[in-house]
């Protein structure tokens, strides 16, 4: 009887009639607007509140269940980025009410698609690290695991990218200007976070020497919760983001004296911590602010985790690692290790040995880079000023660890120096990766190759001490966002053909293989791709006023702009084709549209120069009538999650061309393959595993292997200038870049690109990322792409097999592996 009643109530709440009524109620009562004067934002806001009501119902029940289950083990995912994108469609799909809402909006003469466009992308991340974290939260909820995400609620995202005269211009990304209907402020869970001050010793009543952190500058960390709903399972977990506020936002005494600026100074200093994602750290105050951000969110998060634990288990800290596991998403949250030690030793008064045992059984660390220069380090003098007590704790952790390491390494000074948390030098530094390894029970890489490089190279000496700690967890993506949501056309024909089980079990896509020779299905598959290309073409024409041909090959490289990702290699190949077309405008090539999207870090000069080169080449190529529109070059500004959802389903070719051994994994490569694009890539990161899954004949692999790159560099025999002299094509390309062909008004603009490739610049190696070494192999594979695409049947079959065979790259599979192998958490 009760079950039947609940089913009726659920049906009523998701009925078209109820949705329309709720929508109008929120518009009228929550926003104070009537239908006739409501703006597009008002309509989006009302719809978001309607959806949020249904999410929060599930959220409250889920959290109640977690508290009622005494043996529950919670996983806490600490990440400085969560690139969650827009939430409206995502929540509609996961609640499985998208069709009813669409019908309800249509009845009100509204377009759900138009309303959804009003939602800004949440400015909480920069790239792969944050997007991965968002996928993981989706999978944790969908698998029904008790999980929480912790991060920072940035007022401004990384920046809004505008292209002016071909150059990147950074503008504020004020994503919160109209508020955020999805979040719930939790003032009652506000905590204090300390900075500066000094460490003071004292004797407790038992005569033990203890420490307290005094004379600190304190800020408030105010939590904002966003429920993360699982797909079709009534589970809603929590993403808790911290916002920094002053202890006293307004100094009335200073205001009374006429010191108006001084009266608000404290609030300005405190709120700067959560003001902007990743401040520019090219100067001292920028580095101090970034370290403040890292400590701010881990301190607030740990206080919250311990509060929740004590509510259930009191001071039974022996249970802490049995009931909690904390995953560090890269080294940005590594300060959680000394912070947990500080809380356990200084505030809970546990003996050091017991506190350390709890700590190393609680933390697990995911590494995301193999490049030594990208491993995070902080100056000791910065720690001494900002976090004096933590520096003492780090010295103690390191001293105890090195005592053990000396025995293991038989006094080998080089190995001991390599594993120390502190790096000696002109400026003594704290090595956050070393801290993360010493303080964690698990260290994982994010692809098979990446993990092997960690074990054999980057952390070789740590692997010698603790081989059992190291493991691989190949990254994944959520198919709910990256197929069901972003590619409804493809999702529809998959559902009609094999059913919808793939939405929660991506391996089910293997059933598509039997249609690889079915001409009727391949025609539908091709039609979906063409419709997606038409949609992207319309966007490009509307936003950039450039017409592109949807019948051309859409060759796409969208990702963060970094030299190792080799957007420059792609540009060199475009110049090569352009030069051949100038020699012979009747050259038989299949029309191709090269599409880029990338942000460069504000202080990364070479990356910004490459963006300018892409745009300069585009300006010349797109306006040259001689080449008869056979190639077009498009740079789409302000690349973000929402743009990715339009671009990725439209791609024919996916450029995954980083220098072998440099990309930890990549997840863009997985998204493109899942949406039926063929990869041209190096044997790097997860490309290797994608190749194993889709088959050699369905991917275009080129270039040196990681081992070959390493050997060539070690031999010091690599001389890019010799290649330049011998290879006429490369010489012509580089001369065109160097001799102002693409920038006649500023002849010296690209000389540093030429210099960096042939001779090195600012102490770097010549052609550090091996572009010239890989160029011929790259252009050869592109010729094969050109020829293969002409046979539509062959191309579509290969594309379909990519979709069918990449089920292993679901973040559901990744999270299952984390849950079983590392976290030991179970579905509740």
Order of alpha helices (4+ residues) and beta strands (2+ residues): alpha-alpha-alpha-beta-alpha-alpha-alpha-alpha-beta-beta-beta-beta-beta-beta-beta-beta-alpha-alpha-alpha-alpha-alpha-beta-alpha-alpha-beta-beta-alpha-alpha-alpha-beta-beta-alpha-beta-alpha-alpha-beta-alpha-alpha-beta-alpha-beta-alpha-beta-alpha-beta-alpha-beta-alpha-beta-alpha-alpha-alpha-alpha-alpha-alpha-alpha
